[in-house]
Amino acid sequence: MYCRKVGRPLLGLCGPGRSYSRAAVCRQRALWLRRSQHQALSRHNSTRSPSQSTVDPDEVKRFQSLASKWWDEQGEFAALHAMNDLRVPFIRDNLLNVHRAHHPGKPLAGLRILDVGCGGGLLTEPLGRLGANVLGIDPVENSIGTAQLHASYDPDLRDRVAYQACTLEELSADGAEEQEPVADRFDAVVASEVVEHLADLETFAFCCSHVLKPGGSLFITTINKTNLSYALGIVVAEQLLHIVPSGTHDWEKFISPVDLERLLESHGFSVQCVQGMLYNPVSGGWSWTNSTAINYALHAVKPRDSLQPDRAEESCPHPEDHAAATHS
Amino acid sequence: MRATELWSWTSHSRFARSLSHMNRGLVSAEHGDVYDVIISGGGMVGSAMACSLGMEPNLAGKKILLLEAGNKKVMDRVPEAYSTRVSSISPSSATLLSIGAWEHITEMRCKPYKRMQVWDACSDALITFDKENLQEEMAYIVENDIVVASLTKQLDSMSDNVQVEYRSKVVKYRWPRPHHMAESIPWVQVTLANGKTLQTKLLIGADGPNSMVRRELGIPTVKWNYDQSAVVAVLHLSEPTENNVAWQRFLPTGPIAMLPLSDTESSLVWSTSHQHAEELLELDEESFVDAINSAFWNNENQSELIETAGSLFRGTLSTMMPSAGSPRQLPPSVAGIGPKTRVMFPLGMGHASEYIRHRVALIGDAAHRVHPLAGQGANLGFGDVACLTQLLSQAAFNGKDLGAMQHLLEYETERQRHNLPMMVAIDLMKRLYSTNSVPVVLLRTLGLQATNMLPALKEQIIAFASK
């Protein structure tokens, strides 16, 4: 997507570096996929040392240098700030469908949300303000530090928002070790602008499923893998207009809604809706759109008790009432 | 579910590291309470803002504080005598106030009026406004004290949501630095005369035409003093009448208006030069009453030329549109005035070039000050309240920081678009009617007569003024 400045930081298992040719990257990806599929099939145990060796040090370094810029609304992350206008209502309304709001003024009170790849907390804070208990995780420590400092000034958020510098795998592994009860898992996992930085989505999907309560929701926003997204997101944004630093995005890592859906469904999720998003660089604002050709948002639900999920085929509630772009 | 329970999930070393980051911020934020919204100024518009925010479901649980430098205005019983300062409340302002306060107002005292007649002293031209068939009210005349007392009563009943501090004068404001992660406190800091310092995520300045908030922010303001003062008084009518018409006559020195308060009493608002205003205040009661009656009834300012031109034009128009136009009515005559009710105050125009800054918004007279000739001052303020409340409610529902620029900019744009044309129109009217010179009088006479004949145009005017 052409104006998305620097995207979300990595989350575990990124491919090793950017200088490879496309073919090499494809091969690499296939290897990773096969390897992780094997791991996913076998029992997940904590001897899979998650940690820092899987995180690309270049990416981490880049994001560390930008850590102080997260909260400048007109700066590098302006488009991400603006994206809150779409993603917060998207998350809020879909969660309200399932959990009726009991507290006026705090519609998400009582819900536990995990924000994966939270960066400086741009999405974590609004969710906290809506009453949810949010844990934001990110492998980049400086970003976590920035997020914590920003949230610490607001007494409203202090009690509800927490941050941790780790990866989803580490969090999920911790949980497995201690065999946490279902009640300690999350009502929702949010992975906004993260999935396009991962090479191993299988593990990601597995971990999400692991940390979610049955019936919990998974929200993903990411970029489609189309010619249009290559033209606008990489060529125009990175190389022509230099809106996004060159090399931020790897087109290979983009994933189409169909593939993402297939992947999630293979892990037991039921995809509720997919909706396209469009950025207007002139106004600096986002809007919902029928086409998922560039950016899109996706809502999936983990079934309760491995039976069919009880919320089948609901229409996707979002502010503008467009028909959901579909998974055919 | 508290954050500590969340943390128990994680390994302790990571927890310790993250906690040390939190502590740094925590220490600096301990200093003073942090409110979500502080409203500075508890007049009609400030109190209405506090009520309006307190009644918003999306803002439930937010900490809202109203700071008023004066005493609490309680009105257990409506006083016998009318007070001099009154406002014309439009239907949409009444709707805004129906957040509980309007019921109190109607219980106490208010006077709806159905028609307004405006005419010129220098000619025969007149224009009347009314809603169709005089069925609905055009607007209401309410004493300012009653509006404030009703809002105070309403605020008392919502003390869980909204705190009010009376006798709290603000001595200093400190503005936050815009969004860069410095080690400074990101909120607006308000220091009171009693030494307490409060912090807030959004400061709403409702502190009147000489707003301290506006001054301290250094917002450039376009303003000038009209060389006019308004004399206000409560008038006793000669005989009881179905007093549901508002009268306004444009004299060369300024407009004189009579606004109904009851069947036997009306409120006077006479805008005139400073000197004349002082003279009026000095007159004994009888002479003052004579001056008022003569101002409304006297025709000495009309010249023959204008009269002829006017009646010719009117004749032409009525052949074209025979059904339009309205008969001239004469205002009731005045017999006396209420005791000790003659007051004067200076008039001016003011408009802040910006209504907002980072974490600050101006509403009411702090943002815009107008001439009373159109009875719009209070309504513009209530319009600000309605707009800002709606935007803040939506922002809260989207989890936004209430002091963020995005929705404050929307407020500014929407209100400036509405207020500026109104203010320009009022100022133009004032200038147009401030002169005796024949060409201008001719122009305005013909213009007024033509407008009077066009019901569609009059409806537009009423709609614009009632928005």
Boltz contact constraints between the chains, C-beta under 6 A:
constraints:
  - contact:
      token1: [A, 68]
      token2: [B, 181]
      max_distance: 6.0
  - contact:
      token1: [A, 71]
      token2: [B, 179]
      max_distance: 6.0
  - contact:
      token1: [A, 71]
      token2: [B, 181]
      max_distance: 6.0
  - contact:
      token1: [A, 72]
      token2: [B, 179]
      max_distance: 6.0
  - contact:
      token1: [A, 73]
      token2: [B, 179]
      max_distance: 6.0
  - contact:
      token1: [A, 88]
      token2: [B, 398]
      max_distance: 6.0
  - contact:
      token1: [A, 88]
      token2: [B, 399]
      max_distance: 6.0
  - contact:
      token1: [A, 104]
      token2: [B, 57]
      max_distance: 6.0
  - contact:
      token1: [A, 104]
      token2: [B, 60]
      max_distance: 6.0
  - contact:
      token1: [A, 105]
      token2: [B, 60]
      max_distance: 6.0
  - contact:
      token1: [A, 105]
      token2: [B, 61]
      max_distance: 6.0
  - contact:
      token1: [A, 126]
      token2: [B, 399]
      max_distance: 6.0
  - contact:
      token1: [A, 129]
      token2: [B, 399]
      max_distance: 6.0
  - contact:
      token1: [A, 130]
      token2: [B, 399]
      max_distance: 6.0
  - contact:
      token1: [A, 133]
      token2: [B, 1]
      max_distance: 6.0
  - contact:
      token1: [A, 135]
      token2: [B, 6]
      max_distance: 6.0
  - contact:
      token1: [A, 145]
      token2: [B, 21]
      max_distance: 6.0
  - contact:
      token1: [A, 148]
      token2: [B, 21]
      max_distance: 6.0
  - contact:
      token1: [A, 148]
      token2: [B, 22]
      max_distance: 6.0
  - contact:
      token1: [A, 149]
      token2: [B, 25]
      max_distance: 6.0
  - contact:
      token1: [A, 152]
      token2: [B, 22]
      max_distance: 6.0
  - contact:
      token1: [A, 152]
      token2: [B, 25]
      max_distance: 6.0
  - contact:
      token1: [A, 152]
      token2: [B, 26]
      max_distance: 6.0
  - contact:
      token1: [A, 153]
      token2: [B, 25]
      max_distance: 6.0
  - contact:
      token1: [A, 153]
      token2: [B, 29]
      max_distance: 6.0
  - contact:
      token1: [A, 153]
      token2: [B, 186]
      max_distance: 6.0
  - contact:
      token1: [A, 155]
      token2: [B, 34]
      max_distance: 6.0
  - contact:
      token1: [A, 159]
      token2: [B, 3]
      max_distance: 6.0
  - contact:
      token1: [A, 162]
      token2: [B, 3]
      max_distance: 6.0
  - contact:
      token1: [A, 162]
      token2: [B, 6]
      max_distance: 6.0
  - contact:
      token1: [A, 163]
      token2: [B, 18]
      max_distance: 6.0
  - contact:
      token1: [A, 164]
      token2: [B, 10]
      max_distance: 6.0
  - contact:
      token1: [A, 164]
      token2: [B, 14]
      max_distance: 6.0
  - contact:
      token1: [A, 164]
      token2: [B, 18]
      max_distance: 6.0
